[in-house]
Amino acid sequence: MWFQGLITLFLLKTVDSLTQYYIEKQLLLHYKNKHISKIVIDKQIGTFYLPLFDGDEQILNEVSKDYLSVLLKPRKQPKTIFKWNRFLSSNWQEKYSVIVDEDLKHNKKKWEDLVEIVKIESRYVNEEYRI
């Protein structure tokens, strides 16, 4: 999309730092043998930037770190959606059983090998996209 390039160019001229971060929704599959498999079910990209600042550099760094720590704190609590060989809701079964089944086949596992499935939110900085 050409306009994203224009927006990025504009931001580079008006900001001091630009950082990209990811918000992932994941399923963690816990197996009886203590192995954990991760399935990413959604991934969003966010951008954090600071405007040009003529003040104290140390204050800017503290504000930046504080704000980024707030952005990277997961908003959703981990939620167990599968336990004791069954989904805890028919909605979750309908929504996730196909992708879990694909992952089980890929890892040469069976449903009986699963102890539980936990849905989590993970947020982290894309270190390759820091300007």
C-alpha positions, 0 to 999 in steps of 0.5 A: 500500500503506497500510502503506508510508505508516505505515512512512514516517510512523514513520521520519520521527518517528525519523530525522534524514534519509531518502534514496531511491536506485535500483538499475538493471540496464541494457543499453548498446547501442553502435552503429557510429556511436558512438551508445549506447542505454540499456535499463533491464531492472530497477529497485529502490528502496532507502531510506537513513536515519540515526537521530536523533543528538545528537552532532557534526553534522560526524561525522554528515555524514561517516558519512552520506557514507561509508555512502551512497558504499558503497550507491551503489557498483555490486556487479556488474561490467559484462559484455559480452553481445553482440559480433561480431554474436552473443550470447556465451551462448545464455541471454543471447540467449534473455533479451534478444533480444526487448527489444533487437529492440524497441529497435532497431526503435524507433531505426530500427536493425538488428542489424548496426549494433550493435558490442556490448551491455554489461550494467551496474548503476547506482546513484543517489540520487533527489534528489526524495526527500530528507527 
